[in-house]
Amino acid sequence: MLEVRVVDSLAQVDALAWDLLFPGEIEGHDYLMAVEAAGLEGFRWRYVLVEDEGRLLAAAPAFFTDYPLETTLAGPARRLADGLRHVAPGALTLRLACLGSPCTETALVGFDPRVAPAMRPALLMVLMRGFERVATIARCSLLGVKDAAEDREGLWQGAIEPLGYRALASLPSASLEIDFPTLDAYLERLSPGTRRDMRRKLRALDQIRVEVRHNIDDVIDRVMALYGETRARAAMALEELTPTYFQGVLARLPDVAFCTLYWQGEVLLAVNLLLQDGDTLLDKFFCMDAARGRPLNLYFLSWFTNVRLCLERGLRTYRSGQAGYENKLRLGSGLTQTTNYFRHRNALVNGGLRLVAPLFAAEPVRERAA
């Protein structure tokens, strides 16, 4: 008989049993434990488990938080929301229960490999209903799924759209296939204008020292200053990372996580947190002193450093995440769409949110010629 349990720490779940459900997932049990231990303000972590007589069949990370709706707004809609917040401070903040994580690239849901694909939507629906019951007890009014990946769209639609959730376009994720043998071969694939521009920008490498590190304890204050500056420039940010996040990811994933540091003399100008497995390099966070780093083309230096690392380590995909699409498309990346799903427990409010939902959808990304 199927049973749904929701636990508040992944330490209660055997790491091997969890990771068995997520084959090939770089953000596995150890990574999620690092996120849990990071002390991110305003988040309460949950892990939803579907079991049959003690055997784990399906699982997903989740979180509770107070969610300001204007987080995903921009332009006139954001200004309107900011004005409304001054008048009624609590009107646009809802208690959210959400499958996924603010610190993973997509919404993670895993299944025992022995569960047939045709049975997985029904199992996901059982998982979702169990999570909804816990969310109701916690008085969460807004229910959601964060960044469901395009390649699993059928799974999510089959499982939760019958429960009344609405799909909402989220930000796509960028990736570059490393199917070329050298950096020169990669450059030859780019347009002539981009190729010339990149060769010019890469000359700044002469002024920069690149260091690969598995420990950043001695520079953590500078790293957090760079992170804070970068976060302040972001159009939207749900979570605020802590020093313990960066240090914990490196400590808990010694064979997976590392940082590249970019120095000019004795000044640390940028840091890039990266994860890798046997196939993929995942760019988690690039933090930079913009005033000093932009004239040195540090974003592009880090991009080519990461491509070089992929080539040296035999990795086949460089995943660079969300945002900054113009440069990523120009440099040959492809995009994978992600989708958010939401439902309000109050039918009247849910109807109103459906009407204004287009205001909260991510702007479509249009491919541009390089």
C-alpha positions, -999 to 999 in steps of 0.1 A, spaced: 0 0 0 13 34 -10 22 58 19 33 94 16 56 108 42 69 144 43 101 149 64 118 181 73 154 169 69 171 149 42 192 133 69 162 111 76 166 96 41 194 72 32 216 89 6 220 58 -16 182 52 -16 176 89 -25 202 90 -53 190 57 -68 158 76 -77 178 104 -95 203 87 -118 227 112 -134 214 141 -113 244 163 -103 223 180 -75 219 149 -55 216 140 -18 249 157 -7 241 189 -26 206 191 -11 221 185 24 244 214 18 215 236 9 196 225 40 225 232 62 232 266 47 207 285 69 189 304 41 166 329 58 129 324 52 129 288 39 117 256 56 128 225 37 106 195 31 112 162 13 82 142 0 85 105 -1 62 79 -16 68 44 -2 54 9 -5 60 -12 25 92 8 33 105 8 -2 111 42 -16 93 46 -50 93 83 -56 106 115 -39 110 152 -44 125 181 -25 102 210 -15 101 241 6 78 265 24 83 303 23 65 336 24 64 345 -12 62 382 -24 43 379 -57 62 409 -72 94 389 -71 87 378 -107 73 410 -120 91 436 -141 84 470 -157 50 487 -151 36 457 -133 64 457 -108 60 494 -102 23 489 -96 30 461 -72 55 482 -53 29 509 -50 3 485 -37 28 471 -11 32 506 3 -5 509 8 -11 473 20 22 457 30 9 421 33 -14 420 3 10 406 -22 28 381 1 14 345 2 25 315 22 39 292 -5 44 255 -5 64 245 -35 79 214 -50 115 221 -61 142 242 -46 154 278 -50 189 263 -53 185 236 -79 183 242 -117 150 224 -122 122 209 -101 136 175 -90 113 144 -89 128 109 -89 114 74 -93 126 39 -85 140 27 -118 117 -3 -116 86 20 -118 74 19 -155 73 54 -172 36 49 -178 30 46 -141 50 77 -131 23 104 -136 -1 85 -113 27 81 -87 36 118 -90 -1 127 -84 0 106 -52 31 125 -41 16 159 -49 -16 151 -30 4 140 0 24 173 -2 -8 193 -5 -22 178 27 9 188 46 8 223 30 -28 227 42 -18 218 77 10 244 75 -16 270 63 1 275 30 -24 292 6 -3 291 -26 9 257 -40 34 254 -67 61 236 -87 93 256 -95 110 252 -128 98 220 -142 120 210 -171 107 209 -207 118 173 -212 95 162 -184 66 184 -194 43 154 -201 50 139 -167 41 171 -148 11 179 -170 -3 144 -166 1 145 -128 -8 179 -116 -29 197 -142 -58 174 -133 -54 188 -97 -61 223 -110 -26 238 -114 -19 264 -141 12 264 -161 33 295 -162 64 301 -184 96 304 -163 131 312 -174 148 288 -197 181 271 -189 211 274 -212 236 247 -222 264 243 -246 272 209 -261 309 202 -261 311 183 -293 342 200 -306 378 189 -299 396 222 -291 389 258 -282 400 268 -317 374 245 -332 348 260 -309 357 295 -320 355 285 -356 318 276 -351 310 311 -340 301 339 -364 330 358 -378 320 389 -358 317 370 -326 349 351 -332 369 383 -337 353 399 -306 361 368 -285 397 367 -296 401 403 -287 384 398 -253 406 368 -245 437 390 -246 428 402 -211 438 367 -198 474 382 -197 462 404 -168 443 377 -149 454 348 -128 429 319 -127 429 296 -97 409 264 -92 400 258 -56 382 233 -34 383 255 -4 376 292 -1 376 297 36 404 322 35 386 345 10 350 339 21 344 375 31 355 387 -3 334 360 -20 303 371 -1 310 408 -10 312 398 -47 280 377 -43 261 405 -27 271 430 -54 261 405 -81 228 397 -64 220 434 -61 222 437 -99 199 408 -105 164 415 -118 149 390 -94 161 368 -66 141 345 -44 168 333 -21 198 350 -5 228 326 -1 250 324 29 287 318 34 277 284 48 261 276 14 294 281 -6 316 265 20 292 236 26 288 227 -11 325 226 -14 330 205 18 302 180 12 309 175 -25 347 173 -27 347 153 -59 320 173 -75 322 210 -65 350 235 -70 355 272 -75 375 292 -101 389 324 -87 399 353 -109 427 375 -96 443 407 -108 474 409 -87 463 404 -51 427 415 -57 400 388 -61 377 401 -89 354 372 -95 345 337 -83 326 309 -100 310 280 -81 309 249 -104 297 213 -101 308 185 -123 300 148 -129 312 125 -156 294 143 -183 284 178 -173 299 210 -159 272 230 -141 278 267 -135 260 275 -103 270 311 -95 294 336 -111 300 366 -88 320 396 -100 332 430 -91 315 447 -121 335 480 -120 368 462 -123 357 430 -140 338 443 -170 368 462 -185 387 429 -182 359 409 -199 358 386 -169 324 371 -179 339 359 -212 371 348 -196 352 326 -172 331 313 -201 361 301 -220 378 289 -189 348 267 -183 347 254 -219 384 246 -215 378 227 -183 351 207 -201 376 198 -228 403 189 -204 380 167 -182 362 150 -211 328 166 -202 301 167 -229 278 195 -217 284 229 -202 252 241 -184 252 278 -177 217 282 -162 192 310 -164 196 347 -175 222 364 -196 207 348 -227 220 372 -254 256 363 -247 248 326 -242 230 324 -275 258 343 -292 283 318 -278 264 288 -292 242 277 -264 208 261 -267 178 268 -244 156 244 -225 123 259 -214 111 255 -178 76 259 -165 62 269 -131 28 255 -119 6 271 -93 -27 268 -76 -43 288 -48 -63 268 -23 -91 294 -23 -110 289 -55 -120 326 -58 -84 338 -53 -72 310 -77 -95 324 -104 -81 359 -99 -45 347 -101 -53 329 -133 -65 362 -148 -33 381 -138 -10 351 -144 4 365 -177 19 394 -157 40 368 -138 52 348 -168 88 351 -179 95 372 -209 101 350 -240 137 347 -251 142 354 -287 172 340 -305 193 367 -320 219 366 -347 255 369 -334 
